[in-house]
Amino acid sequence: MTFLSKTKMAAAQLVASFVGENVILQTTLVLLVVFVATSWFFNTPKNLPPGPRGWPIAGNIFSLATGHGFVTMTEWAKTYGPIYRIKLGNETNVVLSGYDVIHEAMVKRGEDFSSRPSNAILKFLNPEMLGIVGAPFGTPWKEHRKFTLMSLREFGFGKRSLEGKILEESVSLQAEIMKMGDRPFDISLMVQNAVTNVICSIVFGSRFEYNDEKFKRLMDALDQGLSFNFFGQLAIFFPTLRRVPGLGRAPKMIQNDLVTIRAYLREEMDSHKKTFDPNDIRDLIDSYVRENKSRENDDETTFTDDNTEWVLFDLFIAGAETTSTTLNWAFLYMILNPDIQEKVQKEIHSVLGHDQRPSTAHRAQMPYTEAVLTEVARIATILPSGVVHATSRDTSFHGYHIPEGTTVLTNLWSVHHDPEHFPNPGKFDPGRFLDSQGQYRRDDHVIPFGVGPRMCLGKQLAEMELFVFFTSLLQHFTFKLPEGAAKPSTTGISGVTHSPKNFELVAEPLA
């Protein structure tokens, strides 16, 4: 056989081998697609609400990644109705839109819709689903929520005695702002420091100086741990993507930041145990140490160090992030609406003058200020999809069957930006919440803390902080855009919360 013949034969064998492997590969892919489609068909519960078509495996993730997902979900409600379903990866989510449907599910049918899903992100953040925020609906959650609220009330939660701590922080915050002189600066970190210190004083019994190195590390971990974007979430939903260069970095960083926060909480718990005195309960940690000790011989108790750590984590994260983000939106809208800021200041000075400290008792005397804060909560909507819920049992709702454990998203954005209830919803207009006599008019359609059994337990504290910080700062400063600066955008950034993009302002002291 000649060399040429051998070469042709070898080439033919190579082509045959390649074609054969290609046929096997194609057959394998076809079988895989058939398997995925069949599994999806038979595993998808029947009589679920309708919803938009999604990609195989990924579902509707990519549709929600373009722009703001909550805006997309609000648009989908126009097509599929106030109750529809979406797929995030292989997980079915039911989306509730509009006030009536959300109120019916979360309040009138609260027992059915008050659990937490065991989805990819929650399992990533809190694998054992401990604490309060991530715990499923049931006796342990009820016990810890009730005990935490009872303990918080002992330390002034919802009472005027807590105002002293908030006012102390407002004075410290004013001092930090004064240091800036007439220079432009980003107020967000200062606000977060102040708000976090209020939580620290309740939970740990002490506050930090703003330049404390441990406090700085804690704030850095808090910022980074809560700022994961779409690609970070994608790598959490699909763990295999973490092997892709760049995608695996976000989940690892998030875990490291959360470990940093939890390590600090554990350190505080250990320190409190060493100095614990049952006759001197100093803070929330002491309350839990006392309760845990009283149940040491109960093998069934959920009052353990692990659960305590997660309760503290929930309070720390929720208390630090949501209130500070709302205040950042408030200052953004003040520099964009100087006429509204001036009206707020006139009302503050007419009630308090320039020296009297604000108190929640003054809220009834400041209807315009109250209306401004309500409009901030409405237009900014820092948790546009609410905190995720899940059905606690198989549920029939508006003719649809929703199986136990199904993730339920409450589209609060659709409530706060409903043009039927709030005409021209993109306009910042505090007048929506004032009657013809200029008195504050409460509106049940503003629900930034959610509704029902799992309404945010920090609602009273948050409202107190927002009023005291906002009024005390506007009592002493006028906030302005830096000279020559472009107007900041009111289009926010979607992370754990819906927060404003970074902006700078100038604080002009009032005489």
N, C-alpha and C positions, 0 to 999 in steps of 0.2 A: 504494500500500500504506500502510495507516495505521500510526501509531507503535506501536499495540498489536500489530498483526500482525507488525511487524518485531521487536518485543520477544519475542513468542512464538517466532518463527523462530530468533532468536538463542539463546533459552533452550534450545530443542530441539537446536540444533547443539552447544551447550555440554554438554548431558546426553549426547548421542551421543558426543561426543569423550571425555567422562569415562568413559563405559561402555566405549568402545573401548580407552582406555588401561588401564582396570581389567582388562579381559579379557586384554590383552597382559601386564600385570603378573602376573596369576594364572597365566597359561600359563607365563611365565618361571619363576615360583616352583616350579610343578609340575615343569617340566623340570629345574630345579636340584636338587630333592629326589630325582628319579629318577636324575639323574647321580651325586649323592653316594651314594645307596643302591647303585646298580650298581657304582660304583667300590669301595665298601666291600666288596661281596660278592666281586667278582673279585680284589681286592687282598689280601683276608684269607686268609692261608695256611690250607690245610686240615689237619685232624687236630691242631689246637691244643688245649690243655686247655680245659675248659668255664669259664664265668665269668659274673658278673652282667651283666645288660643295662645299656647305657649310653645316654646322649643322643646324637642325631646330632651329629657334629662334636666335641662336648665329651667324649664318652665317659663315663667314671665320675668325672670330676674333681669334680663337685658332690657326689656321694655321699661322697667322701673329705674334702670341705671342712667337713662338719658334724662337730664334735667332733674327736677324734683319728683321723686316717686309719689309723694302724697298728692301732688297736683295731677299726675297721671291717673292715680286712683280716683280722684274726684271727677275727672273727665269720664272714666269708665262707668261710673255710677249713672251718668246720663244715658249710656247705652244699655247697660245690663240691669239697671234698677238699684235701689238702695241696699240690696243684699245680693252679693255676688261672690264668686270664688276666683282665686288666683293660685298659681303653683309657684313656689319658691324651691327650686330643686325638685325633689320628689315629695315635698310636703305641701299638703292642701291647706290653704288659708281662706277663711271666710271674712270678707270685708263688709263692715256695717257703715253706712253713710247717712248723714242727716240726723237731726236732733231726735225726732220721734222714734226712729228705729233704735238708735243707740240707747236712749232712755228706757225704752221698753225692755231691751235685752239686759242692760246692766243694772237697772233698778227694779222693774217689775218682775224680771226673770233672773235676778241676781244670783240665786242659788245655782242656776244652770250655766251661767257664763262667767263665773268668778275663779276659775282655776288658772293654772299657768301651763303652757305647752312644754313638752320635752323636745324642743327643736334644737337645731344645730348650734345657734348662737347662745341660747341660754345654757345648754349643756357644756359649751365651751367655757363660758364665764363662770358657771356655778354647777359643776357636774352632779353634785349631790342634791341640788335644789333645796338648799337650807335657807334659813333666815326668814324674811317677811316678803320682800319684793318677788323673789323667785320661787317661793314655796307654793306647792299645789294647794288647792282649796281643800280644807279638812281641819281636823281637830288641832294638830300641831300649829298650823298657821293661825288659827283663831286664838289659841293660847298665847302665842308670842306677840301677836298684834295687840291683844287686850292687855297683856302684862307690860309691853313697851309703852303704850299710851298711858297706862296708870302710873308708871314710873316717871315718864316725862312730865306728867302733871305735878308730881312732887317737886320737880325742879323749875316750876314756873311756866311750863308749857301751856300756852293759851292764857296766861295771866300777866298782869302788869309787872310782876316782879322780874319777868324775863326782859322787859324793856330796858332795864339797867344795863344788861350785857350788850344789847344791840346798840344802845346809845354810846356805851364805852367804845365800841368798835367804830361807830360813826365819827366820833371825835378823833380816833386814831387815823381813820381814813381821810378826814379833813386835813390833818397834819401832813399826811403823805402828799396830798394834792397841793398844799401850800408850797411844798418843797420844789414843785415844778415851775413856780413863778409864771412867766408869760410864755413858756415853751410849750409847743404841742406835745402831747403824750397819749399813749394808749391806756385807757382807764380800766380795761377789763381785768388785768392781773390784780390791781389794787382792790377792785370790787370783790374778786374771788377770794382774796386773802381775808378781807373783812367778814364776808359771809361764812367762810369756812371756820373762822375763829369763833363765831357764835355757836356752831355745831360742836366745836372742840370744847367749849366751856360747859355745854350741856352733857356731852358724852364722857369727856375726860376730866372735867372739873378744872381746866386751865386753858389759857390761850397762849398763842405764840407771838413773839415779836416778828414783824414782817421780814426782818433781815436774818432771822434764825436759819442756819444752814439746814437743819433737819426739816424745817417747815418748807424751805425752798425745794428740797428733794421731793417732799410729799406732794407739793403743788405741781411740780414737773411731771411726776408719775400720774397724777390725777388728769392733767391736761392731755398727756399722750395716750393714756389708757382709754380715754373716752372719745378720741378723735379719729377712730378707724373709719376709713372711707369705703366706697363700694368694692374696691379690689380686695381690701382686707376682709370684708364680709364674704366675698366670693370664695376666698381661700378657706374661710371657716366652714362654709356650706359644703365645699368640695375639698376635703383634706388632701387628695392627690395633687391638687394644684400647688400645694406648698412646696413641691419639688421644683416648680418652675422658678428660675432665678428672679428674684424681686418680690414674688407673691408670698413666699414663705416667711419673709421678714416681718410683715405686719402682725400676723398672729403671734409670733414669738415675742415681739416687742410688747404687744398688749398683755400677754401673760406675764412678762417680766415686770411691767408697770403695776399690774394688779397684785402680784406677789409682793412688791415693795410696800403697797398700801396695807395689805393683810399682815405683813410682818410687823409693821408699826402698830397695828391694832393688837396683835398678839403680845407685843412687847408691853403695851399699856396694860393689857389684862394681867400679865405676869407681875408687873409692878404693883397693880392694885391689890392683887392677892397677898403680896408680902406686907402691905401696909393696911390691910383690911381691918376695920373696926365696926362690928355690927351695930354699935351705938352711934356711929358717925357715918351715915351714908352720904357720900360727897357728890356722886354723879350717877349716870346711868350704868356705868360699868360696875360700880359698887352694888347697885340694885340687882344686877344679874349675878354677881358673885354670891350675894346673900341667897338668892333664889336657887342657884345651882347647888350650893352647900346644903340647903334644906331638902334637896331631892337626891342626894348622893346614894341613898339606899334603894332608890326606885329604879329597877332595871328597865322600865319602859319609858322613862322620862326623856323628853327631847330638850330639856334644859341642860345642855352640855356646853363645853368650851367651844366646840366646833360650831354649834348653832349660834352661840353668843357672838362669835367672831363675825358670822355672816349678818346677823342683825345689826351690829355696829357698822359693818361695811355698807349695808343698805342705807342706813341713816347718814353716814358720812358722804357717800357718793351723791345721793339724792339731795341732801341738804346743801351741799357745796355747789353743785352744778346748776340745778334748775333755777334757783333764786338769783344767782349771779348772772346767768344768761338773760333772764328777764330784765334785770337792771341795766345790762349792757344795751338791750334793745330800747329801753326807756331813754337812756342818754342819747342814743343815736337819733331817736325821733325828736328829742328836744333841740338838738343842734340843727336838725332839718326843718324844724317848725318854731323859730324864735318867738313868734307871736303867741303860740300856745304856751311856751315856757314862761313868757312874761306874765300871762294870765295866772299861771300856777303860782308864780312868785308873789304876785299881788295878793292872792288868796292866803298864802302862807303867812305873809307879813301882816295881813289884816287880822289874823287869828293869833299868831305867835309873836309878832314883832320880829326883831332881829336876834333876840337873845334867849327867849323861852324855848326849852327843848320840846320837840314834838312827842306826842303820845298817841296811842291808838284811840284814846278817848276823844281826840280832836278830829277823828275821821268824819264824824257826822257834821262837823262844822266846815268841812272842806269838800263840798260836793264836786267841784271842778277837778280837784286833784285826784279824787277817787275815780272820776270818770276817765281821766287820762290814764291811770294805771290799769283800768279795766280795758280800755282800748288797746293798750300795749299788749296785754295778755291775749286779746282777740286777734289782732292783726299779725303778731309775731308767731303765736301758737308754737311754743318751743318743743312740744311733743305732738307733732302733727298726726301721727298714727296711734297716739296714746301709748300706754304700756300694754304689751301683748297680753291677751287673755286666752283662755281655752275653755271649752265646754267641760263641765265636771261630770256629765253623764250624756247618754244619747238624748238628743233634743230635737223636737219638732218646732220649727219657727217659721211662721208665715207660709206654711205648706211645704217647707224644705226639711229634709232630714240632715241633721248635723251630728255626726258620731262623737262619742266621748273622746276628749283629748284633741279635738280639732282646734288649731290656732285661729283666734278671732282678733281681727284688727278693727279698732274703733277709729274711724277717720274723723278726728276732731277738726281737721282743716276744713272739711266739707261743712261742718256746723258753723265755724267761725267766719267762713267766707261764702256763706249762702247768700246770694244776691236777693233772694226773696225776703229774707229776714234782715239782712244788713246791706241796703242798697249801696252800690259802688264800694264793694268790700275792700278794694285795694287802697282806698283813701283813708288816711289817719284822721279820724273825726271823733273826738271825745263827746261831741254833742249828741251822739247816739244814745248816751246814757244819762241825759239830763231831760227833765220834764219842762213844761212851759214856764214854770217858776224858777228854773235853774237848779232844782234839787236833783240829787242823784237818784237814778232809776235803775234798780237792779234788774238784770236780764238773765234768766235761767239758761239761755242759749250760750252763755260764756262759761265753758267748763274746762279750764286749763288743768285742773287737778283730777279730771275724770269724774265719774259718778258711780254710785252703787257701793257694794260692800268693800271693793278694793280701791276706793277713792284714796288718794295720797294722804297718809296719816300725818304728814307735815304741813297740811294746808294752813292751819292756824298760824304756825310759826312763819311760814313763807309770806303770808299776807301781812303779818306784823313787821317782818323785816323789810318788805318792799315799801310799805308806807313810811316807816321810820327812816330808813336810809335815803329814800328818794326826797322826802320833805326836808330832812336835815341838811342834805347837800344843796338843794335848790334854795334853801334859806340863806346859805352863805356864799354860793357861787352862781355865776351865769356861765353856762357852757356854750362855746361857740366853735364854728369851723375855723381852723387855722387860716390866716390870711392867704389868699391865692390858691387854697386847696380845692380840689374838685369835690363835688358832693359825694359822700359815700353811698354805696348801693344799699337798697333795702332788700335785695335778693340775698337770702341767707345761705348758710352752708349746712348741709345735712350730715350729721354724725349721730352720736347717741342723742343729741338734742339739735334743734334747728337754731343755729346761732348766727349772729351778724358777722360779716367779714370784718377783718381787722380795720379799724379806723382810728384816727387821732382827733383830739379836740384840744381846746384851750380853756382853762378854768379861770375866769375873771372874778376875783374876790369882791363881795358886796360890802359896802361900808356899813 
